[in-house]
Amino acid sequence: MSAVASFAEIVATKEMVQTVVFSLIAGIGVTLIFSVAIWGAARFVDLSQEERPLAAGIAALAAAIALLAVLAAIVVGVVVMTSK
């Protein structure tokens, strides 16, 4: 038996590659969504100081939706990790 064949039996390479790819996608996605939350909060402050309440409210709504999406991603991650 060759070293490559025994390595393939010990490590499930397909599952390992899937894990790496999905974790990269999730990590980048959650980071981008959290950056939208930060942007929305910063725009809310700026627009509130400029006395533009409608635009400030929309920015706050965008921040809140982004934060909810980040929390949902965390919950999904915990559920997936504990179900295996």
C-alpha positions as CSV (number, residue, x, y, z in Angstrom):
1,M,0.0,0.0,0.0
2,S,1.4,3.4,-1.0
3,A,1.6,6.4,1.3
4,V,-0.9,8.4,-0.8
5,A,-3.5,5.6,-0.6
6,S,-3.1,5.3,3.2
7,F,-3.4,9.1,3.6
8,A,-6.6,9.1,1.5
9,E,-8.1,6.5,3.8
10,I,-7.2,8.4,7.0
11,V,-8.3,11.9,5.8
12,A,-11.5,12.4,3.9
13,T,-10.1,14.9,1.5
14,K,-13.4,15.8,-0.2
15,E,-15.0,16.7,3.2
16,M,-11.9,18.6,4.2
17,V,-11.9,20.7,1.1
18,Q,-15.6,21.4,1.5
19,T,-15.0,22.5,5.0
20,V,-12.3,24.9,4.0
21,V,-14.3,26.4,1.1
22,F,-17.4,26.8,3.1
23,S,-15.6,28.3,6.0
24,L,-13.9,30.8,3.7
25,I,-17.1,31.8,2.1
26,A,-18.9,32.1,5.5
27,G,-16.0,34.1,7.0
28,I,-15.8,36.6,4.1
29,G,-19.6,36.8,3.9
30,V,-20.1,37.5,7.6
31,T,-17.3,40.1,7.6
32,L,-18.9,41.9,4.7
33,I,-22.3,41.9,6.3
34,F,-20.8,43.2,9.6
35,S,-19.1,46.0,7.6
36,V,-22.5,47.0,6.3
37,A,-23.7,47.2,9.9
38,I,-20.8,49.5,10.8
39,W,-21.4,51.6,7.7
40,G,-25.1,51.9,8.5
41,A,-24.4,53.0,12.1
42,A,-21.8,55.6,10.9
43,R,-24.2,56.9,8.2
44,F,-26.9,57.1,10.8
45,V,-24.8,59.3,13.1
46,D,-23.7,61.5,10.1
47,L,-27.2,61.9,8.7
48,S,-28.6,62.6,12.2
49,Q,-26.2,65.4,12.7
50,E,-27.1,66.8,9.3
51,E,-30.8,66.8,10.4
52,R,-31.9,64.3,7.7
53,P,-34.1,62.0,9.7
54,L,-35.5,59.9,6.9
55,A,-32.1,59.0,5.5
56,A,-30.8,58.5,9.0
57,G,-33.7,56.1,9.7
58,I,-33.0,54.1,6.5
59,A,-29.3,53.9,7.4
60,A,-30.2,52.7,10.9
61,L,-32.6,50.1,9.4
62,A,-29.8,48.9,7.1
63,A,-27.5,48.5,10.2
64,A,-30.1,46.7,12.2
65,I,-30.8,44.2,9.3
66,A,-27.1,43.6,8.8
67,L,-26.7,42.9,12.6
68,L,-29.6,40.5,12.5
69,A,-28.1,38.7,9.6
70,V,-24.8,38.4,11.4
71,L,-26.6,37.0,14.5
72,A,-28.5,34.6,12.2
73,A,-25.2,33.4,10.7
74,I,-23.8,32.8,14.2
75,V,-26.8,30.8,15.2
76,V,-26.7,28.7,12.0
77,G,-23.0,28.1,12.6
78,V,-23.6,26.9,16.2
79,V,-26.4,24.7,15.1
80,V,-24.4,23.1,12.3
81,M,-21.4,22.5,14.6
82,T,-23.4,20.9,17.3
83,S,-25.5,18.7,15.0
84,K,-22.5,16.8,13.7
